[in-house]
Amino acid sequence: MSGWTFRRDGIGTFRFVSATYDAATGQARLEYAFDDGPSMVETIRFPGAPAPAHPQAVEKALQLLHLIAGVSYFKAAVPARIVVETAVPDAATAALLDAVYVEGLAEFAWRNGLDLRGRIAFPRTVAEDAGTTAPALALPRRSLVAIGGGKDSLVSVEMLRALGEDMTLTWVGESPLIAAVAAHTGLPTLNIGRALSPVLFELNRQGAWNGHIPVTAINSAILLLAALLYGFDSVVFSNEQSASAATLEAEGRVVNHQWSKGFAFERALASLVHARIAADLDYFSLLRPLSELAVTREFARHSQYHQHFSSCNRNFRILGAKPRERWCGACPKCHFVFLALAPFMAKPALVAIFGRNLLDDPELAGDFDALIEWQAHKPFECVGEAAESRAALAALAGRAEWKEDALVRRFAAEILPQLPPGSLDMAPLLRPGTDHALPSRYQGLFDAIQRA
């Protein structure tokens, strides 16, 4: 970075410089820059990928990945001008990118006192390709399933296994925990490497803006490119209903920590893939019809994973210390997963997973209040809706094995009397919804859940 000084508030332009894929090494190279500053080069490694069978579709998927993954770098200075030095996106692609950079960075903006609304506009071609559909590529019927080491993706795995689907489990970046959980399924795996530019970490040290990014959007674009390289017709995620719900609504803004896990993003990206990349490449979330409670009920039935999974986000930090155990017991994810599983598992088995009874710790009262949005907003984490947490606590308050635990007893005595009785019924929350983008072959998948 010799000869160039990063001044966060003085940056005028963010540049998408180049995107290339080397078939000989299986490596994608994504290049970005601020103004005339140094190149920021990210690399994505696809191990053992064959030579592209569909080079035009691969090139389009690579360009989309380049544009979406740039959000990691753009946020360092959030300049007013965006320049795409490769292929300028069409109107539909630019609209999706505007949403990724505004809605996907909404939490980042909120925490940093920024307002990105009206400030981000991707360049776009004048020509409009409305109504076009990409060609079908005769992709093999195989599913590339994103696995994160937690309960949700494991529920998807077992649903697909029950249907006899041909699938490979995949994740991006190094994670021994995810690798171990994936190996425990006994299914084929694919670990895709991702290396952020070291320049970004240097900019962070120099005062760059920092915060939450829509990482699921980035991983989705990576997996779509992988599907084309390796030959899959489906990219499957495991995002449920509550991912679409706002974390915070204030000052005319809607902030959703899970925006890129929500249905609006899923539907927009899936539509763009069919229109611009491949008509027979499906991108969807298998669990979209389900609430978090419905997912945890399903997961409780798969005891083979109970001592292996973890949803604790502290296990998946890029930087910083990892917890010694699979569960830290101190973060909102730990609290929510414990609460959501409690109505569906024997108490000793659940306590054995976490190492202690989180609902019998008075010091966690404020943390669980946030989960039920009691005098606090929902945590900026991937947790279920307040209605689900309230219904779970109400159910536990009526069970002998739980009702004397400190937080359950407090809920029953102090909070429950002030809640509308009709809002605490768990049954409606366990029924599958109708908003989803499942391919037709999965339409009957939730019949058994509906009858449970």
C-alpha positions as CSV (number, residue, x, y, z in Angstrom):
1,M,0.0,0.0,0.0
2,S,3.0,2.2,-0.5
3,G,2.3,5.7,-1.8
4,W,-1.5,5.5,-1.1
5,T,-3.2,6.5,2.1
6,F,-6.6,5.2,3.1
7,R,-8.9,8.0,4.3
8,R,-12.3,6.4,4.9
9,D,-14.4,9.5,4.4
10,G,-12.4,10.7,1.5
11,I,-12.9,7.7,-0.8
12,G,-15.0,8.6,-3.9
13,T,-15.3,5.4,-5.9
14,F,-15.5,1.7,-5.4
15,R,-14.3,-0.3,-8.4
16,F,-15.1,-3.8,-9.6
17,V,-11.8,-4.4,-11.5
18,S,-11.8,-7.9,-12.8
19,A,-13.1,-11.5,-12.3
20,T,-11.3,-14.5,-13.7
21,Y,-11.5,-18.3,-13.4
22,D,-8.5,-20.5,-14.0
23,A,-9.8,-24.0,-15.0
24,A,-6.3,-25.4,-14.6
25,T,-6.2,-24.6,-10.8
26,G,-9.9,-24.4,-10.1
27,Q,-9.4,-20.9,-8.7
28,A,-11.6,-17.8,-9.1
29,R,-9.9,-14.4,-8.7
30,L,-12.1,-11.4,-7.8
31,E,-10.4,-8.0,-7.9
32,Y,-11.6,-4.7,-6.3
33,A,-10.2,-1.3,-5.5
34,F,-11.0,2.1,-4.0
35,D,-10.2,5.1,-6.2
36,D,-6.6,4.5,-7.4
37,G,-5.7,2.5,-4.4
38,P,-4.2,-1.0,-4.2
39,S,-6.0,-4.0,-5.6
40,M,-8.0,-6.0,-3.2
41,V,-8.0,-9.6,-4.5
42,E,-10.2,-12.3,-3.1
43,T,-9.7,-15.9,-4.2
44,I,-12.2,-18.8,-4.3
45,R,-10.8,-22.3,-4.7
46,F,-12.9,-25.1,-6.1
47,P,-10.9,-28.3,-5.4
48,G,-10.7,-30.8,-8.2
49,A,-13.3,-29.0,-10.4
50,P,-13.4,-30.3,-13.9
51,A,-13.0,-28.1,-17.0
52,P,-16.3,-26.1,-17.3
53,A,-18.9,-28.0,-19.4
54,H,-20.9,-24.8,-19.8
55,P,-18.4,-21.9,-20.1
56,Q,-20.9,-19.2,-20.9
57,A,-23.0,-20.0,-17.8
58,V,-19.9,-20.2,-15.7
59,E,-18.8,-16.8,-16.9
60,K,-22.2,-15.3,-16.0
61,A,-22.2,-17.0,-12.6
62,L,-18.6,-15.7,-12.0
63,Q,-19.6,-12.1,-12.8
64,L,-22.6,-12.4,-10.5
65,L,-20.3,-13.7,-7.7
66,H,-17.8,-10.9,-8.3
67,L,-20.6,-8.3,-7.9
68,I,-22.2,-9.8,-4.8
69,A,-18.9,-10.6,-3.0
70,G,-17.8,-7.0,-3.4
71,V,-20.0,-6.1,-0.5
72,S,-17.3,-7.3,1.9
73,Y,-15.0,-4.6,0.5
74,F,-17.4,-1.8,-0.4
75,K,-18.5,-1.5,3.2
76,A,-15.0,-0.4,4.3
77,A,-15.7,3.1,3.0
78,V,-19.2,3.1,1.5
79,P,-18.3,5.6,-1.2
80,A,-21.0,7.3,-3.3
81,R,-19.9,6.0,-6.7
82,I,-19.8,2.4,-7.9
83,V,-17.9,1.6,-11.1
84,V,-18.1,-1.8,-12.8
85,E,-15.1,-2.2,-15.1
86,T,-16.1,-5.7,-16.3
87,A,-19.5,-6.4,-17.9
88,V,-22.0,-3.8,-16.7
89,P,-25.1,-5.6,-15.2
90,D,-28.5,-5.5,-16.8
91,A,-31.4,-3.8,-15.0
92,A,-32.6,-7.0,-13.2
93,T,-29.1,-7.8,-11.9
94,A,-28.5,-4.3,-10.8
95,A,-31.8,-4.2,-8.9
96,L,-30.8,-7.3,-7.0
97,L,-27.4,-5.8,-6.3
98,D,-28.9,-2.6,-5.0
99,A,-31.0,-4.7,-2.6
100,V,-28.0,-6.8,-1.5
101,Y,-26.0,-3.6,-0.7
102,V,-28.8,-1.7,1.0
103,E,-30.9,-4.3,2.7
104,G,-28.0,-6.7,3.3
105,L,-26.0,-3.9,4.9
106,A,-28.9,-2.5,6.9
107,E,-27.6,-3.8,10.2
108,F,-24.1,-2.6,9.4
109,A,-25.5,0.8,8.6
110,W,-27.7,1.0,11.7
111,R,-24.9,0.1,14.1
112,N,-22.5,2.6,12.4
113,G,-25.0,5.5,12.3
114,L,-25.2,5.4,8.5
115,D,-28.2,5.5,6.2
116,L,-27.5,3.8,2.8
117,R,-31.0,4.3,1.4
118,G,-30.8,6.4,-1.8
119,R,-27.0,6.3,-1.7
120,I,-26.4,3.0,-3.6
121,A,-27.2,2.6,-7.3
122,F,-25.3,0.1,-9.4
123,P,-24.7,1.0,-13.0
124,R,-26.9,-0.8,-15.5
125,T,-27.2,-1.3,-19.2
126,V,-29.8,0.7,-21.0
127,A,-31.0,-2.4,-22.9
128,E,-33.7,-4.3,-21.0
129,D,-33.9,-8.1,-21.2
130,A,-37.3,-8.4,-19.6
131,G,-39.0,-11.8,-20.0
132,T,-35.9,-13.6,-21.3
133,T,-35.0,-17.1,-20.0
134,A,-31.6,-18.6,-19.9
135,P,-31.1,-21.9,-21.8
136,A,-31.5,-25.2,-20.0
137,L,-28.1,-27.0,-19.6
138,A,-29.3,-30.6,-18.9
139,L,-27.6,-30.5,-15.6
140,P,-27.6,-33.8,-13.6
141,R,-30.2,-34.3,-11.0
142,R,-28.0,-33.8,-8.0
143,S,-28.2,-31.4,-5.0
144,L,-25.4,-29.3,-3.6
145,V,-26.5,-28.8,0.0
146,A,-25.0,-26.1,2.1
147,I,-24.2,-27.3,5.6
148,G,-23.3,-25.1,8.5
149,G,-22.8,-27.5,11.3
150,G,-26.1,-26.6,13.0
151,K,-29.5,-28.2,13.3
152,D,-31.2,-26.7,10.3
153,S,-29.0,-28.1,7.5
154,L,-29.0,-31.5,9.3
155,V,-32.8,-31.6,9.1
156,S,-32.6,-30.8,5.4
157,V,-30.0,-33.6,4.9
158,E,-32.3,-36.2,6.6
159,M,-35.3,-35.0,4.6
160,L,-33.4,-35.3,1.3
161,R,-32.0,-38.7,2.4
162,A,-35.5,-40.0,3.1
163,L,-36.4,-39.0,-0.5
164,G,-33.4,-40.8,-1.9
165,E,-31.9,-37.7,-3.3
166,D,-28.3,-37.7,-4.7
167,M,-26.5,-35.0,-2.7
168,T,-23.2,-33.6,-1.7
169,L,-22.7,-31.5,1.4
170,T,-20.7,-28.3,0.9
171,W,-19.4,-25.3,2.9
172,V,-17.1,-22.3,2.3
173,G,-14.0,-21.7,4.3
174,E,-12.1,-23.6,6.9
175,S,-14.2,-25.0,9.8
176,P,-13.1,-28.2,11.5
177,L,-16.5,-28.3,13.3
178,I,-18.5,-28.2,10.0
179,A,-16.1,-30.8,8.5
180,A,-16.7,-33.1,11.5
181,V,-20.5,-32.7,11.3
182,A,-20.5,-33.3,7.6
183,A,-18.4,-36.4,7.9
184,H,-20.8,-37.7,10.5
185,T,-23.6,-37.8,7.9
186,G,-21.6,-40.3,5.8
187,L,-22.4,-38.3,2.6
188,P,-20.0,-36.9,0.0
189,T,-18.6,-33.5,0.9
190,L,-17.1,-30.5,-0.9
191,N,-15.1,-27.9,1.0
192,I,-14.7,-24.7,-1.0
193,G,-11.8,-22.4,0.0
194,R,-12.3,-18.7,0.3
195,A,-9.5,-16.2,1.1
196,L,-10.3,-12.5,1.7
197,S,-7.8,-9.9,0.5
198,P,-5.3,-9.1,3.3
199,V,-5.6,-5.5,2.2
200,L,-9.1,-5.5,3.7
201,F,-7.7,-6.4,7.1
202,E,-5.2,-3.6,6.8
203,L,-7.9,-1.1,6.0
204,N,-9.8,-2.3,9.1
205,R,-6.7,-1.5,11.2
206,Q,-6.7,2.0,9.6
207,G,-10.3,2.8,10.6
208,A,-12.5,1.3,7.9
209,W,-16.2,0.9,8.5
210,N,-16.8,-2.6,9.7
211,G,-19.8,-4.8,10.7
212,H,-22.3,-7.4,9.6
213,I,-22.5,-8.3,5.9
214,P,-25.0,-10.6,4.0
215,V,-22.6,-13.6,4.0
216,T,-25.4,-16.0,2.9
217,A,-25.7,-13.9,-0.3
218,I,-22.0,-14.4,-1.0
219,N,-22.1,-18.1,-0.2
220,S,-25.1,-18.5,-2.4
221,A,-23.3,-17.0,-5.3
222,I,-20.2,-19.2,-4.6
223,L,-22.4,-22.4,-4.5
224,L,-24.2,-21.5,-7.7
225,L,-20.9,-21.2,-9.5
226,A,-19.8,-24.5,-7.9
227,A,-23.0,-26.2,-9.1
228,L,-22.2,-25.3,-12.7
229,L,-18.5,-26.4,-12.4
230,Y,-19.2,-29.8,-10.7
231,G,-22.6,-30.6,-12.3
232,F,-25.6,-30.1,-10.0
233,D,-29.1,-28.9,-10.8
234,S,-30.0,-27.7,-7.3
235,V,-28.3,-25.5,-4.7
236,V,-30.1,-26.2,-1.4
237,F,-30.0,-24.0,1.7
238,S,-31.8,-24.5,5.0
239,N,-33.4,-21.1,5.9
240,E,-36.8,-21.2,7.6
241,Q,-39.7,-18.8,7.9
242,S,-38.3,-16.5,10.7
243,A,-35.3,-15.5,8.6
244,S,-37.7,-13.2,6.7
245,A,-38.8,-11.4,9.9
246,A,-37.3,-8.0,10.8
247,T,-34.9,-7.8,13.7
248,L,-35.6,-4.1,14.3
249,E,-38.0,-1.5,12.9
250,A,-37.2,2.1,13.9
251,E,-37.0,5.6,12.4
252,G,-38.6,4.4,9.2
253,R,-36.1,1.7,8.7
254,V,-36.5,-2.1,8.7
255,V,-33.3,-4.0,9.7
256,N,-33.1,-7.7,9.3
257,H,-29.9,-9.4,10.5
258,Q,-30.9,-12.4,8.4
259,W,-31.9,-10.5,5.2
260,S,-29.9,-12.7,2.8
261,K,-31.5,-15.8,4.5
262,G,-35.0,-14.4,3.9
263,F,-37.5,-15.3,1.3
264,A,-37.3,-12.0,-0.6
265,F,-33.6,-12.5,-1.4
266,E,-34.1,-16.3,-2.2
267,R,-36.9,-15.6,-4.6
268,A,-35.0,-12.7,-6.3
269,L,-31.8,-14.7,-6.8
270,A,-33.6,-17.8,-8.0
271,S,-35.5,-15.8,-10.6
272,L,-32.3,-14.1,-11.8
273,V,-30.5,-17.5,-12.1
274,H,-33.3,-18.9,-14.2
275,A,-33.4,-15.8,-16.4
276,R,-29.7,-15.1,-16.8
277,I,-27.6,-18.2,-16.0
278,A,-29.4,-21.6,-16.4
279,A,-33.1,-22.4,-16.7
280,D,-32.6,-25.8,-15.0
281,L,-30.4,-24.6,-12.1
282,D,-32.6,-24.3,-9.0
283,Y,-31.7,-22.3,-5.9
284,F,-34.0,-22.6,-2.9
285,S,-34.3,-23.2,0.8
286,L,-35.8,-26.6,1.7
287,L,-37.0,-25.5,5.1
288,R,-38.7,-22.2,4.1
289,P,-42.2,-23.5,4.9
290,L,-41.2,-24.2,8.5
291,S,-40.8,-22.2,11.7
292,E,-37.8,-22.5,13.9
293,L,-39.9,-24.5,16.3
294,A,-40.9,-26.9,13.6
295,V,-37.3,-27.4,12.6
296,T,-36.2,-28.0,16.1
297,R,-39.0,-30.5,16.6
298,E,-37.7,-32.4,13.6
299,F,-34.1,-32.2,14.7
300,A,-34.9,-33.5,18.2
301,R,-35.8,-36.8,16.4
302,H,-32.3,-37.2,15.0
303,S,-30.4,-38.1,18.2
304,Q,-27.4,-39.3,16.1
305,Y,-26.4,-35.6,15.7
306,H,-27.1,-34.3,19.2
307,Q,-23.5,-34.6,20.5
308,H,-22.0,-33.3,17.2
309,F,-23.9,-30.2,16.0
310,S,-23.4,-26.6,17.0
311,S,-25.2,-23.4,16.1
312,C,-23.1,-21.2,18.4
313,N,-21.7,-18.4,16.1
314,R,-18.6,-18.1,18.1
315,N,-17.4,-21.3,16.5
316,F,-17.4,-19.6,13.1
317,R,-15.6,-16.4,13.6
318,I,-13.0,-15.4,11.0
319,L,-10.9,-13.9,13.7
320,G,-10.9,-14.2,17.5
321,A,-10.9,-17.0,20.0
322,K,-13.3,-20.0,19.6
323,P,-15.1,-21.5,22.5
324,R,-13.5,-24.5,24.1
325,E,-16.7,-26.5,23.8
326,R,-19.3,-26.6,20.9
327,W,-21.6,-24.2,22.9
328,C,-20.4,-21.1,24.7
329,G,-23.7,-20.8,26.6
330,A,-23.5,-17.0,26.6
331,C,-24.7,-15.9,23.1
332,P,-28.2,-15.5,21.7
333,K,-27.8,-18.5,19.4
334,C,-27.1,-20.8,22.4
335,H,-30.0,-19.3,24.3
336,F,-32.5,-19.7,21.5
337,V,-31.5,-23.2,20.4
338,F,-31.7,-24.4,24.0
339,L,-35.1,-22.8,24.5
340,A,-36.4,-24.1,21.1
341,L,-35.3,-27.6,21.7
342,A,-36.6,-27.8,25.3
343,P,-40.2,-28.6,24.5
344,F,-39.2,-31.5,22.3
345,M,-36.3,-33.2,24.1
346,A,-35.9,-35.0,27.4
347,K,-34.4,-32.5,29.8
348,P,-31.3,-34.5,30.8
349,A,-30.4,-35.0,27.1
350,L,-30.7,-31.3,26.4
351,V,-28.7,-30.3,29.4
352,A,-26.0,-32.8,28.4
353,I,-25.7,-31.1,25.0
354,F,-25.0,-27.7,26.5
355,G,-23.3,-28.7,29.7
356,R,-25.7,-26.8,31.9
357,N,-29.3,-25.7,32.2
358,L,-29.5,-22.3,30.6
359,L,-33.0,-21.8,31.8
360,D,-32.0,-22.1,35.4
361,D,-29.6,-19.2,35.4
362,P,-31.1,-15.9,36.7
363,E,-28.2,-13.9,35.2
364,L,-29.5,-14.7,31.7
365,A,-32.9,-13.1,32.3
366,G,-32.2,-10.1,30.1
367,D,-30.9,-12.3,27.3
368,F,-34.1,-14.4,27.3
369,D,-36.2,-11.3,27.5
370,A,-34.7,-10.1,24.3
371,L,-35.6,-13.4,22.6
372,I,-39.3,-12.8,23.5
373,E,-39.0,-9.1,22.8
374,W,-39.9,-8.2,26.3
375,Q,-38.8,-4.6,26.9
376,A,-36.1,-5.2,24.3
377,H,-35.7,-5.8,20.6
378,K,-34.7,-9.2,19.2
379,P,-31.0,-9.8,19.2
380,F,-29.0,-9.2,16.0
381,E,-28.6,-12.9,15.5
382,C,-30.1,-15.8,13.5
383,V,-32.8,-16.6,16.1
384,G,-36.5,-17.3,15.8
385,E,-39.3,-14.9,16.1
386,A,-40.5,-13.6,19.5
387,A,-43.8,-15.5,19.2
388,E,-41.9,-18.8,18.9
389,S,-39.8,-18.1,22.0
390,R,-42.9,-17.0,24.0
391,A,-44.8,-20.1,22.9
392,A,-41.8,-22.3,24.0
393,L,-41.6,-20.7,27.4
394,A,-45.4,-20.9,27.9
395,A,-45.2,-24.6,27.1
396,L,-42.4,-25.2,29.5
397,A,-44.2,-23.3,32.3
398,G,-46.8,-26.1,32.2
399,R,-44.4,-28.9,32.5
400,A,-43.2,-30.3,35.8
401,E,-39.6,-30.9,34.8
402,W,-39.2,-27.3,33.7
403,K,-41.6,-25.0,35.6
404,E,-39.3,-24.6,38.7
405,D,-36.3,-23.5,36.7
406,A,-35.5,-19.8,37.5
407,L,-36.3,-18.2,34.1
408,V,-39.3,-20.4,33.4
409,R,-40.7,-19.6,36.9
410,R,-40.0,-15.9,36.4
411,F,-41.7,-15.9,33.0
412,A,-44.8,-17.6,34.4
413,A,-45.1,-15.2,37.3
414,E,-44.1,-11.9,35.8
415,I,-44.5,-11.9,32.1
416,L,-47.1,-14.6,31.1
417,P,-50.0,-12.8,32.8
418,Q,-49.4,-9.7,30.7
419,L,-49.4,-11.6,27.3
420,P,-52.5,-12.2,25.2
421,P,-53.5,-15.9,25.9
422,G,-54.2,-16.6,22.2
423,S,-50.7,-15.6,21.2
424,L,-49.0,-18.5,23.1
425,D,-50.4,-21.5,21.3
426,M,-47.6,-23.5,19.8
427,A,-49.7,-25.6,17.4
428,P,-50.1,-23.0,14.6
429,L,-46.3,-22.4,14.7
430,L,-45.6,-26.0,13.9
431,R,-47.7,-26.2,10.8
432,P,-45.9,-25.6,7.5
433,G,-46.5,-22.4,5.7
434,T,-47.2,-21.8,2.0
435,D,-44.6,-19.2,1.1
436,H,-41.7,-21.1,-0.5
437,A,-39.9,-21.7,-3.8
438,L,-39.6,-25.4,-3.6
439,P,-39.3,-27.3,-7.0
440,S,-42.3,-29.4,-7.8
441,R,-40.6,-32.7,-6.8
442,Y,-40.6,-31.5,-3.2
443,Q,-44.2,-30.3,-2.9
444,G,-45.3,-33.3,-0.8
445,L,-42.3,-33.2,1.5
446,F,-44.1,-31.7,4.4
447,D,-47.2,-33.8,4.5
448,A,-45.8,-35.9,7.4
449,I,-44.9,-32.7,9.3
450,Q,-48.4,-31.4,8.7
451,R,-49.9,-34.6,10.2
452,A,-47.5,-34.6,13.2
